[in-house]
Amino acid sequence: MKKLFHFLKKYTPHIFIILLLLFAQAALELALPDYMSRIVNVGIQQGGIDKAYPEVLRKEQGDFLQALFQEEDQIAFSTHYHWVESPDQDLLDRYPALVDQGAYVLQGAPEEEEMAFLSPYLLITVALQSPAGTMGPLEGGPLGMVPEGVAPLDFMLSLPEAERSALVTSLLDTIGVLPEANLTQTGALFAQREYEALGRDLEVLQRNYVLLAGLQMVGIALLAMAVAITVAFVAGRVAAYLGRDLRLSLFKKVASFSNEEYGTFSTASLITRSTNDIQQVQMFSVMLLRMVFFAPILGLGGILKALNTNRSMAWVIAVGVMAILTLVVIMFSIAMPKFKSLQKLVDKVNMVLRESLIGLMVIRAFGTETHEEGKFQKANEELTKTNLFVSRLMSVMQPLMMLIMNALAILVVWVGSAQVDLGNMQVGDMMAYIQYTMQIMMSFLMLSMVSIILPRASVSMNRIAEVLDTPLSIKDPEVPVPLPGDRHGEITFHKVSFKYPGAEDYVLKNISFQAKPHEITAFIGSTGSGKSTLVNLLPRFYDATEGEILLNGVNIKDLPLKVLREKISYVPQQGVLFSGTARSNIKYADEHISEEAMEKAAAVSQAMDFILEKEEGFDFAIAQGGSNVSGGQRQRLAIARALATPCEVLIFDDSFSALDYKTDAALRATLKKEVDSTVIIVAQRISTIKTAENIIVLDEGQVVGQGTHEHLMKTCGVYQEIAASQLTEEELGA
């Protein structure tokens, strides 16, 4: 996967933006349970009162609290609450009962920590103002000394200051071990009673709080959705561009392959790697940018939020995480081998399909449709079985993950309800804890979804990297040598031998000859004698194993490939045409070739006649591979393409084989008259090369004869045998 991150480097700014957006999305999503908790805890349970202390205190309540305060707490109270004799209109609008009385009013907006001193005293006050039997945790204990029939509040006020201070200290010690939730709820209850006594509309207060919190939740949810959509958009663009870059790099690499590298990979495999494999990597990249990066942020944030809500239930999260990790590891270990074989099976299906499509005419001619269908069915069934296994495995994973998540939610409710009963947790906090737990589990679910595609994407990326990392056997020299300007098209083979990579036997042995400009050098020999291999060494489709090949006196290995191949025009045995028009095919090497040069090339190659017969002329359409023209027409267009390209060396690798004798003769005659480049012809027919200045006869990879037709007829037995098999007695006598 290192290669993937190498390609992603150029998109670092986009990835940085995605990360920032993912942090924002996680923060927004993690804020939603907190708001839900507030709605339940504050909006419903506390009547919309979000502070554990009152904003306004009646005189009698303030005086009573001050009677309970210890010295430092009295100072803190005086700092935050000021006596207001005549409340302003804003205060009166909220608390109508203040119209005829003063009150202690909270100043500013103090932090929760600053007001923490007040909570225990509010709990004492609420307990003392409650009927006997309803004082909660303070029932009995230090207040057990209250005489029967005397109100606890009156009893407290009747005590001497020293005794009252000792009793308050004892009560504070008792309160110190109570859960914070009890203090918060009691403080809110105290504030609620005060507000009700001061005439505030508690229903409006509660409704406004719930509505505001609800609207905030909706706003956060919409914002989180907008951020998620933006992340998806940017991630999708990055993945699409990554796929584009991979395809382009793969195509450039394959285009630079020599025939040796092409032998390493099948055509079907290269097509699969350029399409299906890159698609798998592209899909994984989207999930990587959207889920793999997001899952840890959400999971870690959820853990911190959950621990901040209640630490005693951390073991519940640990149980859920371990269960999901165990499931993912087991599934991953089972699926990985299958994913590795999956892409190879896709290769196999593509190979069988490609062979069938290319050889369709042969298949029909020999009536082997049933046999080919069987081959395809076998490959197709193997791929289907593997796909079904993987799909079933992954389909089992989803319900198992949901089972774990739902079981975890039940466990949270079970444990949380006990915590609520003990007063260690509020109902809203338990509901928020469930949400945090689900978000943590969801982050692992995201990772598990990635784990479904990761093995296949990993295999695909390795297959792509295998092509990209394949070392080139033929490449440009480190220190190129310039070509001299006074020599054009001179070819020299000096003791050249060649054997295919991995082979033991030489295909060519000790080949030496010279091809001069303005002359035709021809090669002839039996099938397998090495003719095509020899001419393939000139443009460096292969490199000679031994010896050297010179162009204009310079070793071709010392020339940049682009320079070398610009000097050579090559026509292969099979005339290859590209989809387009006759014009685009002839001008394939350079679209700026003049019309005169194009028409001259068509005329020399004897292609002009059938081109002009077409209504569109040079603009008549050529189907893919030239399937809508005959073999001879395809070969003539391929020859015209080579002739239209300015070059010093023209190579015809048995390129006249599909031409009739009349067209062959006319083309050779015109070629000799119009072309002044060095011409190298590989041929099977003696009539094609009879007029060549130098004919080289090959047999089993060695030169067994060299010279003109007349000279070889006298000196070379192999050439005489070929001539006797092709020429009439009159032609032999001539």
TAFEN-V324884 format. One record per pair of residues at least 24 apart in sequence whose C-alpha atoms are under 10 Angstrom apart, sorted by the first residue. I is the first residue (numbers start at 0). GAP is how many residues later the second one is. Records with the same first field share a line. If there is no record, write none. Layout:
BEGIN
I->GAP + GAP
END
This chain:
BEGIN
0->280 + 456 + 457 + 458 + 459 + 460 + 461 + 464
1->459 + 460 + 463
2->243 + 458 + 459 + 461 + 462 + 465 + 466
3->238 + 242 + 277 + 278 + 281 + 454 + 457 + 458 + 460 + 461
4->280
6->234 + 235 + 236 + 238 + 239 + 242
7->230 + 231 + 233 + 234 + 237 + 277
9->228 + 232
10->227 + 228 + 230 + 231
11->226
13->217 + 220 + 221 + 223 + 224
14->216 + 219 + 220 + 223 + 274 + 278
16->214 + 217 + 218
17->209 + 210 + 212 + 213 + 214 + 215 + 216 + 217 + 271 + 272 + 275 + 276
18->212 + 270 + 271 + 274 + 275 + 278
19->211
20->203 + 206 + 207 + 209 + 210 + 273
21->202 + 205 + 206 + 208 + 209 + 267 + 268 + 269 + 271 + 272 + 273 + 275 + 276
22->204 + 270 + 271 + 274 + 275 + 278
23->199 + 200 + 203 + 204 + 273
24->195 + 196 + 198 + 199 + 200 + 201 + 202 + 203 + 206 + 269 + 272 + 273
25->198 + 201 + 202 + 268 + 269 + 270 + 271 + 272 + 273 + 274 + 275 + 276 + 413
26->193 + 197 + 270 + 271 + 274 + 275
27->189 + 191 + 192 + 193 + 194 + 195 + 196 + 197 + 199
28->188 + 191 + 192 + 194 + 195 + 196 + 269 + 272 + 273 + 407 + 410
29->268 + 269 + 271 + 272 + 275 + 402 + 405 + 406 + 409
30->186 + 189 + 190 + 271 + 274 + 401 + 405
31->182 + 184 + 185 + 186 + 188 + 189 + 400 + 403 + 404
32->184 + 272 + 395 + 396 + 398 + 399 + 400 + 401 + 402 + 403 + 406
33->183 + 271 + 275 + 394 + 395 + 397 + 398 + 399 + 401 + 402
34->175 + 178 + 179 + 181 + 182 + 185 + 393 + 397
35->174 + 177 + 178 + 181 + 392 + 393 + 395 + 396 + 399
36->389 + 390 + 391 + 392 + 393 + 394 + 395 + 396 + 398
37->171 + 172 + 175 + 176 + 390 + 391 + 394
38->167 + 170 + 171 + 172 + 173 + 174 + 175 + 389
39->170 + 386 + 387 + 388 + 389 + 391 + 392
40->144 + 385 + 386 + 387 + 388
41->143 + 146 + 164 + 167 + 168 + 386
42->162 + 163 + 164 + 165 + 166 + 167 + 168 + 170 + 385
43->162 + 163 + 165 + 166 + 384
44->140 + 143 + 144 + 161 + 381 + 382 + 383
45->138 + 139 + 140 + 141 + 142 + 143 + 145 + 146 + 160
46->141 + 142 + 145 + 155 + 156 + 157 + 158 + 159 + 160 + 162 + 163
47->140 + 144 + 154 + 155 + 156 + 157 + 158 + 159 + 160 + 161 + 162
48->136 + 138 + 139 + 140 + 142 + 143 + 146 + 153 + 156 + 157 + 160
49->134 + 135 + 137 + 138 + 141 + 156 + 159
50->61 + 64 + 133 + 134 + 136 + 137 + 140
51->60 + 63 + 64 + 66 + 67 + 70 + 131 + 132 + 133 + 134 + 135 + 136 + 137 + 138 + 139 + 140
52->53 + 59 + 62 + 63 + 65 + 66 + 69 + 130 + 131 + 132 + 133 + 134 + 135 + 136 + 137 + 138 + 139
53->50 + 51 + 52 + 64 + 68 + 133 + 134 + 135 + 136 + 137 + 138 + 139 + 140 + 141
54->26 + 49 + 50 + 51 + 52 + 53 + 54 + 136 + 139 + 140
55->25 + 26 + 27 + 28 + 35 + 39 + 42 + 47 + 48 + 49 + 50 + 51 + 135 + 138 + 139 + 142
56->24 + 25 + 26 + 45 + 46 + 47 + 48 + 49 + 133 + 134 + 137 + 138 + 140 + 141
57->25 + 39 + 40 + 43 + 44 + 45 + 46 + 47 + 136 + 137 + 139 + 140
58->24 + 25 + 42 + 43 + 44 + 45
59->43 + 44
60->42 + 43 + 61 + 64 + 133
61->41 + 42 + 43
62->41
63->57 + 61 + 89 + 92 + 93
64->53 + 56 + 57 + 59 + 60
65->55
66->89 + 90 + 94 + 97 + 98 + 101
67->53 + 56 + 57 + 88 + 89 + 93 + 96 + 97 + 99 + 100 + 101
68->48 + 49 + 52 + 96 + 99 + 100
69->95 + 98 + 99
71->45
72->42 + 44 + 45 + 48
73->43 + 44
75->38 + 39 + 41 + 42
76->27 + 29 + 38 + 40 + 41
77->26 + 28
78->27 + 28
79->24 + 25 + 26 + 27 + 28 + 29 + 30 + 34 + 35
80->24 + 25 + 26 + 27
81->24 + 25
91->106 + 107 + 108
92->106 + 107
93->101 + 104 + 105 + 106 + 107 + 111
94->99 + 100 + 101 + 102 + 103 + 104 + 105 + 106
95->99 + 101 + 102 + 103 + 104 + 105
96->98 + 99 + 100 + 101 + 102 + 103
97->99 + 100 + 101
98->99
100->97
102->95
115->67 + 68
117->65 + 69
118->56 + 61 + 63 + 64 + 65 + 66 + 67 + 68 + 69 + 71
119->48 + 51 + 52 + 53 + 54 + 55 + 56 + 58 + 62 + 63 + 64 + 66 + 67
120->47 + 50 + 51 + 54 + 62 + 66
121->61 + 62 + 64 + 65 + 66 + 67 + 68 + 69
122->48 + 49 + 52 + 59 + 60 + 61 + 62 + 63 + 64 + 66 + 67
123->29 + 44 + 47 + 48 + 51 + 62
124->27 + 28 + 61 + 62 + 65
125->27 + 60 + 61 + 63 + 64 + 67
126->25 + 26 + 59
127->24 + 25 + 26 + 27 + 28
128->24 + 25
136->37 + 38 + 41 + 45
137->33 + 36 + 37
140->29 + 30 + 33
141->24 + 25 + 26 + 27 + 28 + 29 + 32
142->24 + 25 + 27 + 28
177->244 + 245 + 246
178->243 + 244 + 245 + 246
179->243 + 244 + 245
180->239 + 241 + 242 + 243 + 244 + 245
181->240 + 241 + 242 + 243 + 244
182->240
183->242
184->238 + 241
227->62
230->55 + 58 + 59
231->54 + 55 + 57 + 58
232->53 + 57
233->52 + 55 + 56
234->50 + 51 + 52 + 53 + 54 + 55
235->46 + 47 + 49 + 50 + 51 + 53 + 54
236->49
237->44 + 47 + 48 + 51
238->40 + 42 + 43 + 44 + 45 + 46 + 47 + 48 + 49 + 50
239->39 + 42 + 43 + 45 + 46
240->41
241->36 + 39 + 40 + 43
242->31 + 32 + 34 + 35 + 36 + 37 + 38 + 39 + 40 + 42
243->34 + 38
244->33
245->28 + 32 + 35 + 36 + 215 + 218 + 219 + 222
246->26 + 27 + 28 + 31 + 32 + 217
247->26
248->25 + 215 + 218 + 219
249->24 + 28 + 214 + 215 + 217 + 218
250->216 + 217
251->216
252->214 + 215 + 216 + 217 + 218 + 219
253->213 + 214 + 216 + 218
255->216 + 217 + 218 + 219 + 305
256->210 + 213 + 214 + 215 + 216 + 217 + 218 + 284
257->214 + 215 + 216 + 217 + 282 + 283 + 284 + 285
258->214 + 215 + 241 + 277 + 281 + 282 + 283 + 284
259->212 + 213 + 214 + 240 + 241 + 281 + 282 + 283
260->206 + 209 + 210 + 211 + 212 + 213 + 240
262->238
263->203 + 206
264->201 + 202
265->81 + 85
266->80 + 83 + 84 + 87
267->78 + 79 + 80 + 81 + 82 + 83 + 84 + 85 + 86 + 87
268->74 + 75 + 77 + 78 + 79 + 80 + 81 + 82 + 194
269->77 + 193 + 194 + 197
270->76 + 79 + 80
271->71 + 72 + 74 + 75 + 76 + 77 + 78 + 79 + 188 + 191 + 192
272->70 + 73 + 74 + 187 + 188 + 189 + 190 + 191 + 192 + 193 + 194
273->186 + 189 + 190
275->67 + 70 + 71 + 184
276->66 + 69 + 179 + 180 + 181 + 182 + 183 + 184 + 185 + 186 + 187
277->179 + 182 + 183 + 185 + 186
278->178 + 181
279->173 + 174 + 176 + 177 + 178 + 179 + 180 + 181
280->172 + 173 + 175 + 176 + 177 + 178 + 179 + 180 + 183
281->175 + 179
282->167 + 170 + 171 + 174
283->166 + 167 + 168 + 169 + 170 + 171 + 172 + 173 + 174
284->165 + 169 + 172
286->159 + 160 + 162 + 163 + 166 + 167
287->159 + 162 + 166
289->156
290->152 + 153 + 154 + 155 + 156 + 158 + 159
291->151 + 152 + 154 + 155 + 156 + 157 + 158 + 159
292->154
293->149 + 152 + 153
294->144 + 145 + 146 + 147 + 148 + 149 + 150 + 151 + 152
295->144 + 147 + 148 + 150 + 151
296->143 + 146
297->138 + 141 + 142 + 143 + 144 + 145 + 146
298->137 + 138 + 139 + 140 + 141 + 142 + 143 + 144 + 145
299->139 + 140 + 143
300->135 + 138 + 139
301->131 + 133 + 134 + 135 + 136 + 137 + 138 + 139 + 141
302->130 + 133 + 134 + 136 + 137
303->132
304->127 + 128 + 131 + 132
305->123 + 124 + 126 + 127 + 128 + 129 + 130 + 131 + 134
306->126 + 129
307->125
308->116 + 117 + 120 + 121 + 123 + 124 + 127
309->106 + 109 + 114 + 115 + 119 + 120 + 123
311->103 + 104 + 107 + 112
312->98 + 99 + 102 + 103 + 106 + 120
313->123
315->92 + 93 + 95 + 96 + 99 + 121
316->91 + 94 + 95 + 116 + 119 + 120 + 121 + 123 + 124
318->85 + 89
319->84 + 85 + 87 + 88 + 89 + 91 + 117 + 118 + 120 + 121 + 124
320->83 + 84 + 87 + 116 + 119 + 120 + 123
322->78 + 81 + 82
323->73 + 76 + 77 + 80 + 81 + 117 + 120 + 121 + 124
324->119 + 120 + 122 + 123
326->70 + 73 + 74 + 77 + 121
327->69 + 73 + 116 + 117 + 119 + 120 + 121 + 123 + 124
328->119 + 122
330->59 + 62 + 63 + 65 + 66 + 117 + 120 + 121
331->61 + 62 + 116 + 119 + 120 + 122 + 123
332->122
333->56 + 59
334->54 + 55 + 56 + 58 + 59 + 116 + 117 + 118 + 120 + 121
335->54 + 115 + 116 + 117 + 118 + 119 + 120 + 122 + 123
336->118 + 119 + 122
337->48 + 49 + 51 + 52 + 117 + 118
338->47 + 48 + 51 + 113 + 114 + 115 + 116 + 117 + 118 + 119 + 120 + 121
339->115 + 116 + 117 + 118 + 119 + 120
340->42 + 45 + 115 + 118
341->40 + 41 + 42 + 43 + 44 + 45 + 48 + 114 + 117 + 118
342->40 + 113 + 114 + 116 + 117 + 120
343->39 + 115 + 116 + 119
344->34 + 35 + 36 + 37 + 38 + 39 + 41 + 42
345->33 + 34 + 36 + 37 + 38
346->32 + 36
347->28 + 31 + 32 + 34 + 35
348->26 + 27 + 28 + 29 + 30 + 31 + 32 + 33 + 34
349->26 + 29 + 30
350->25 + 28
351->24 + 25 + 27 + 28
352->26
389->62
390->61
392->59
393->54 + 55 + 57 + 58 + 59
396->48 + 51 + 52 + 55
397->47 + 50 + 51
400->40 + 41 + 43 + 44 + 47
401->39 + 40 + 43
403->37
404->32 + 33 + 34 + 35 + 36 + 37 + 40
405->32
407->26 + 29 + 30 + 33
408->24 + 25 + 26 + 28 + 29
409->24
411->25
472->68 + 69 + 70
473->66 + 67 + 68 + 69 + 83 + 87
474->65 + 82 + 84 + 85 + 86
475->81 + 82 + 83 + 84 + 85 + 86 + 87
476->79 + 80 + 81 + 82 + 83 + 84
477->80 + 81 + 82
478->79 + 80 + 81
479->76 + 77 + 78 + 79 + 80 + 81
480->73 + 74 + 75 + 76 + 77 + 78 + 79
481->72 + 76 + 77 + 78 + 81
482->68 + 69 + 70 + 71 + 72 + 73 + 75 + 76 + 80 + 81
483->67 + 68 + 69 + 70
484->67
485->66
486->30 + 64 + 65 + 66 + 161
487->28 + 29 + 30 + 63 + 64 + 65 + 79 + 159 + 160 + 161 + 189 + 190
488->26 + 27 + 28 + 29 + 61 + 62 + 63 + 64 + 78 + 79 + 158 + 159 + 160 + 161 + 187 + 188 + 189 + 190
489->24 + 25 + 26 + 27 + 28 + 60 + 61 + 62 + 63 + 64 + 158 + 159 + 187 + 188
490->24 + 25 + 26 + 47 + 58 + 59 + 60 + 61 + 62 + 63 + 64 + 65 + 157 + 158 + 187 + 189
491->24 + 46 + 56 + 57 + 58 + 59 + 60 + 61 + 62 + 63
492->41 + 45 + 54 + 55 + 56 + 57 + 58 + 62
493->52 + 53 + 54 + 55 + 56
494->49 + 51 + 52 + 53 + 54
495->38 + 41 + 48 + 49 + 50 + 51 + 52 + 53
496->37 + 46 + 47 + 48 + 49 + 50 + 51 + 204 + 205
497->32 + 35 + 36 + 39 + 44 + 45 + 46 + 47 + 48 + 49 + 203
498->34 + 43 + 44 + 45 + 46 + 47
499->33 + 42 + 43 + 44 + 45
500->41 + 44
505->24 + 39 + 194 + 195 + 196
506->24 + 26 + 27 + 193 + 194 + 195
507->25 + 26 + 36 + 37 + 38 + 190 + 191 + 192 + 193 + 194 + 195
508->36 + 37 + 38 + 191 + 192 + 193 + 194
509->36 + 37 + 191 + 192 + 193
510->35 + 36 + 37 + 187 + 190 + 191 + 192
511->35 + 36 + 37 + 190 + 191
512->36 + 181 + 183 + 190 + 193
513->35 + 36 + 180
514->36 + 134 + 163 + 164 + 165 + 178 + 179
515->36 + 133 + 161 + 162 + 163 + 164 + 177 + 178
516->131 + 132 + 159 + 160 + 161 + 162
517->130 + 131 + 154 + 155 + 157 + 158 + 159 + 160 + 161 + 175
518->153 + 156 + 157 + 158 + 159 + 160 + 161 + 173 + 174 + 175
519->130 + 131 + 151 + 152 + 156 + 157 + 158 + 159 + 160 + 161 + 169 + 171 + 172 + 173 + 174 + 175
520->130 + 157 + 158 + 159 + 160 + 161 + 168 + 170 + 171 + 172 + 173 + 174 + 175 + 185 + 186 + 187
521->129 + 130 + 131 + 157 + 158 + 159 + 160 + 161 + 164 + 166 + 167 + 168 + 169 + 170 + 171 + 172 + 173 + 174 + 175 + 184 + 185 + 186
522->130 + 131 + 157 + 158 + 159 + 160 + 161 + 163 + 166 + 169 + 171 + 172 + 173 + 174 + 175 + 180 + 183
523->130 + 157 + 158 + 159 + 160 + 161 + 162 + 165 + 171 + 172 + 173 + 174 + 175 + 181 + 194 + 195 + 198
524->157 + 158 + 159 + 160 + 161 + 171 + 172 + 173 + 174 + 175 + 176 + 178 + 179 + 193 + 194 + 197
525->158 + 171 + 172 + 173 + 174 + 192 + 193 + 196
526->157 + 171 + 172 + 173
527->170 + 171 + 172 + 173
528->168 + 169 + 170 + 171 + 172 + 173 + 174
529->168 + 169 + 170 + 171 + 172
530->122 + 123 + 150 + 151 + 152 + 153 + 165 + 166 + 167 + 168 + 169 + 170 + 171
531->40 + 41 + 120 + 121 + 122 + 149 + 150 + 151
532->120 + 168
533->119 + 148 + 167
534->35 + 37 + 116 + 117 + 118 + 145 + 146 + 147
535->34 + 36 + 115 + 117
537->26 + 27 + 30 + 32 + 111 + 113
538->25 + 26 + 27 + 28 + 29 + 30 + 31 + 112
539->24 + 25
550->97 + 98
551->96
564->82 + 83 + 84
565->79 + 80 + 81 + 82 + 83
566->78 + 79 + 80 + 81 + 82 + 83 + 110
567->74 + 77 + 78 + 79 + 80 + 81 + 82 + 83 + 109 + 110 + 111
568->70 + 72 + 73 + 74 + 75 + 76 + 77 + 78 + 79 + 80 + 81 + 82 + 83 + 110
569->68 + 69 + 71 + 72 + 73 + 75 + 77 + 79 + 80 + 81 + 82 + 83 + 85 + 110
570->64 + 65 + 67 + 68 + 69 + 70 + 71 + 72 + 79 + 80 + 81 + 82 + 83 + 84 + 85 + 110
571->63 + 66 + 67 + 79 + 80 + 81 + 82 + 83 + 110
572->62 + 65 + 79 + 80 + 81 + 82 + 83 + 84 + 85 + 109 + 110
573->57 + 60 + 61 + 64 + 79 + 80 + 81 + 83 + 84
574->50 + 51 + 56 + 57 + 58 + 59 + 60 + 61 + 62 + 63 + 64 + 80 + 81 + 83
575->48 + 49 + 50 + 58 + 59 + 61 + 62
576->45 + 46 + 47 + 48 + 49 + 50 + 52 + 57 + 58 + 60 + 61 + 64
577->44 + 45 + 46 + 47 + 48 + 49
578->42 + 43 + 44 + 45 + 46 + 47 + 48
579->39 + 40 + 41 + 42 + 43 + 44 + 45 + 46
580->35 + 36 + 37 + 38 + 39 + 40 + 41 + 42 + 45
581->25 + 29 + 34 + 35 + 36 + 37 + 38 + 39 + 40 + 44 + 52 + 55 + 56 + 58 + 59
582->28 + 34 + 35 + 36 + 37 + 38 + 39 + 54 + 58
583->34 + 35 + 36 + 37 + 38 + 57
584->33 + 37 + 52 + 53 + 55 + 56
585->32 + 51 + 52 + 53 + 54 + 55 + 56 + 57 + 58 + 59
586->53 + 54 + 55 + 57 + 58
587->50 + 53 + 54 + 56 + 57
588->52 + 53 + 55 + 56 + 57
589->51 + 54 + 55 + 56
592->51 + 52 + 53
593->50
594->49
595->48
596->43 + 46 + 47 + 48 + 49
597->42 + 43 + 45 + 46 + 47
598->41 + 45
599->40 + 43 + 44 + 74
600->35 + 36 + 38 + 39 + 40 + 41 + 42 + 43 + 44 + 70 + 73 + 74
601->34 + 35 + 36 + 37 + 38 + 39 + 41 + 42
602->33 + 37 + 64 + 67
603->32 + 35 + 36 + 39 + 40 + 62 + 63 + 64 + 65 + 66 + 67 + 68 + 69 + 70 + 71
604->28 + 30 + 31 + 32 + 33 + 34 + 35 + 36 + 37 + 38 + 39 + 58 + 59 + 61 + 62 + 63 + 65 + 66
605->27 + 30 + 31 + 33 + 34 + 53 + 57 + 58 + 60 + 61 + 62 + 64
606->25 + 26 + 27 + 28 + 29 + 30 + 31 + 32 + 33 + 56 + 60
607->28 + 29 + 32
610->26
629->28
630->26 + 27 + 28
631->24 + 25 + 26 + 27 + 28 + 31
632->25 + 26
633->24
634->24
635->27 + 31
638->28
642->28 + 31 + 32 + 34
645->31
646->29 + 30 + 31
647->27 + 28 + 29 + 30 + 31
648->27 + 28 + 29 + 30 + 31
649->25 + 26 + 27 + 28 + 29 + 30 + 31
650->27 + 28 + 29 + 30 + 31
651->27 + 28 + 29 + 30 + 31
652->27 + 28 + 29 + 30
653->27 + 28 + 29 + 30 + 31 + 34
654->26 + 27 + 28 + 29
655->25 + 26 + 27 + 28 + 29 + 32
656->25 + 26 + 27 + 28 + 31
660->24 + 26 + 27
663->24
667->24
683->38 + 42
684->37 + 38 + 41 + 42
685->33 + 36 + 37 + 39 + 40 + 41
686->36 + 39 + 40 + 44
694->24
709->24
END
